[in-house]
Structure formats: structure tokens, C-alpha cells
């Protein structure tokens, strides 16, 4: 089943560009050119992703994003903002945006960011994911991972992870047994614009691995020489 994307953008040429190129990639799109209408559509229908312009008639992008989050809507949002508008980016992220794209942008960059956000926020079929008391939890081995709280529990005890360590673990646990390259981790966790090197990934994975090994033995991160890393659980080892 195709993933669905709501595009809230009032500039006709840009809206057509987004819709066309997303459709070419296999996504189903719906375009709305008014802020108030966009909010109603987002609240009434289910989407895998929302692409949201900041400057809109009716309600602006910040108002829409704020109201979505206030209503408990956790649909991933990529905001579309003007180049060099750092304040807009910061404000959007504070309101709960998952990523941003600055205008003008290339089609390749746009599609890469859409794919990255969807990979980060959409669970794979292999995930042992469920809701406990209305709260999302992912079970891997003997670990219980709470994405919305950035918490990892093992037999009722919390494993203290730094934010980037948690995001690395979350990305790996969504792909059990799959080799993930350092470049993938760099782009997904640190972002396409991060100017650091792959050594940053290695340091965080090393720290994460030590913390996991200290607390439990059912989830391990294996190094794949010259490529990246693979998360292995007791279940994947047996299969």
C-alpha cells in the first residue's frame, strides 16, 4: 500500500512540483492551498507525512503545526521555509516539526529528506511494536524502547542513553539483522547538513554498545568491517 503525503502549499507551481515528483516516487499525495482547510484535512484524515509551508492564507504553518500537536496528532511534518530563515527553522522544530527544507530546493534533496523522515518514523514489518496503556513501545530482545520518551528499559531498570545514542539504537532496532552503513546513520541521525565525519558515528555506536552490554545480553550491535553496523537480537540469532 502506498504511503500518503499531505502537501499544504499555496504556491501553485511549487505545489504541482511537489505532487508530481512525489507521485513519481510512488507516494499518494493530496494538495491543499489554504491553512485552515489544511488543518482540517490533517485532523480528519490519516497521512504518513505532511509537507507544510510556513506562509499560508488562513492559518500559517506554525499555527497548523501547533494545533496538530495539541490535538495529539503525531504525523511527521517537514516544514518548507525560506533560505537563511534560521528563526523559522528553530521555531518549527520547537513546535514539533521532524525536518525542514529550505526554498529553493532540488528534487533529489526533497525526495531524500522525505524518504529519511519516513524511514525514521515508519515501523518496519519486523518490528515487535505495540501500545501499552496507549503508549508506543518497541520490544527488542529484553529491551523495551519508548520512542516518544527517549527511554530504554530492561527488566524495569532504565538504561541511560544520550539523545543521539537513543536515535542510533532506534534506527538499528527498526532493521534487525540488516547492515546499516555509517553514511545512513550519519544522514538519518545527524542530518544531511552535518559537517562532522563518520568518526562521530563510530564513537556513539561504541558508547551505545558498551551501555547495552553492561545491562543485558539479548541485543547486540555488530560491526561490519568497512561498511557499518548490524543489530542482532537473540531472536534473529536463532533464525
N, C-alpha and C positions, 0 to 999 in steps of 0.2 A: 504494500500500500504506500502511495506517495506521501511524502511529508508535505505539510501545508504551511504556507507563509503568508501572513497578512502584511501588506505594504500600505503604510499610511503616509502618503506623499501627495502634495497638491501641485507640484510642478509637472505638467503632463508629459513632457519629453523624458524626464528622469523616471517618472512612474512607468512609462512604457518600456524604457530601457531595462529597468529592474525586472519587471514582469516577464519580458521576453527572454532575458538571459537566465533567469531562474527557471522558467518553463523549459528551456532548452536543456537544463541540467536534470530535469525530471521532477522538479517540485511543482506542486499545485499552488497557484497564487490567487489572492483576492486583493484588489486595489481599492482604497478609499481615499478621497481627496479632501476630507473635512475632519477636523479634530474631534468634534462631538460625535459624529457618526462613527469615526474610527474607534472611539472608546466603547460605544455601544456594541459594535460588531465584535470587538475583542472580548467583551464580557459575556456576550451571548453565544459565541461560537468557540470551538476548540481549535487552536493552532499550535504547531510545533515551534514557530518562531514569529516574532513581529519585527518588522523593519520600520522604524519610526523617525520621521523628520521632526526637527525641533520647531521650525517656524511653520505654523499651520493656522488656517482660519478656525474660528470657534474656540477650540482649546489648543494650547501649544503642547509640544511633545513632553515637556516636564510635567504639566498638569495631567496629561494622559497617563504617563508612567506612574506618577504618584497615586492616582486614583486606582490604577490596576493593582498596585501592591497593597494599597489599603483594603481592597476588596479580596485580598488573598490570592490574586491571580499571579502565578509564578511562571507564566510563559516567558521564555528567554526573549530579550529585547536587544536589538542592535540599533543604536541611535545614529542618525545621519546628521552631521554637523559641518559647519563651515571650516575651511582650513585655518589653522592657527587660533581657533576658538577654544583655548585651553579651559577657560572657565565653564563653557558649555559641557565639555567632556567631563570635568570633575563633578559638576552638578548632576549630570546624567548618571554617572556611576554611583553617586550618593543616593539617588532616587531608586537605584536598583537595576540599572542597565547592565547587560552582560558584556557588551563590547561596543565599539563605536567605529564609524567610517567617516573620514573627512572628505568633503567635496572639493574639487572634482576627484574621482577615483577611477581606477582601471577596473574593467570587468573581472580580470583574473584575481585581483586583490579582493573584490567584493565576494566572489564565489568562494575564495579560500576562507575568508572570515565567517561566512555563513556556514560552511562545512565544519569549521573548527568549533563554533558555538554549538551546533547540532551534535557533533561528536561528544562534546563535553557534557551536554545536558540530556542527551537521549540514551537511556539504558539499552545495552545490548541484550539479545535473547538469552545469553548465557547467565545474565545477572540473576542472583538469588535475591530479588528485591521485593519488598512488601511494605505494608504500612502497619506500624504498631501504635495503637492509640492515635491514629491519624497522622503519625509522623513517619516520614520516609526513612527506611533503614536498609542498608545493603549488607548481606551476610557473606563473608569470605572466610572459609575455614572456621576458626573460633572467634573471628573478629566481627564486631557489629559496627558498621560505619554509618554515621549520621551526616549526610551531605549538607543539610540545612543548618547544622550547628557546628560543623567542622570538628566533630568529636569522633574518637575511635575508642571502643570499649572491648575489653577482653575479660570474660568472667566477672563482669560487674566493676572492673577497675579501668579507669581512664588511662589511655596512652597519650602522653603529651607530645603533640606534634606542632611544629611551626606551620603557618598557613601554606607555604609553598610545598612543604613535605606532605601535608594532607592532600593538596591538589595533585601531586605526583602519584600518591597512593590511590586516589580516587580514579585517576585516568587509567592506571595499570589494572586496577581491580575490575574495571569495566571490560577488560580484554584479557581474561585469564588464559595463560598459555600462549599468548600472541606476542611476538617480538615487537617491541616499540622502539623506534630509533631515537637517538638523542635529539635530532632535529625536530621530530614530532613533539617530544616533551618540551623542548625549548619554545616552540611556536604556541603550543596549547597552554602551557602553564605560565610562561613569561611573556608571551605575545610576540607578534611578528616584528615589532619595533625595538625589541630588547637588544642592546648593543653588547652585552656580555658574551662570553664564549661558552662552549659545551662543558668546560670545567665546572661551571656553576651547576649544571645538571648532575654531574658525577658527585660533587660534594653533597648535594641534597639527597641523592639516592643513597650514598654511603651512610649518611646520618640516619636516614629513614630505616635502612636495613638494620643498623645496629639497634635501633629502638624496638623494631619488630622482633629481632632475635632475643632481646633481653626479656621480652614479655610473653612470647608464645613461639610455637614451632610449626604451626599448621599453614602459615602464609610466609613465603619467602620470595625475595627478589633475586633472580639470577642474572648475572652479567653475560651478555653475548658479545664475545670479543670483536671489536671493530665495528659493531652495529649499534647496540643499545642494551635494553633490559627486557626481562620477561617475568611476570608474576606467576608463581606456581603455588597452588594450594594442595592440601592433602588429597582433595577430590581429583584434581587434574593429574596428579602423580599416579593415581590408581588406574585412570582411564587409558 
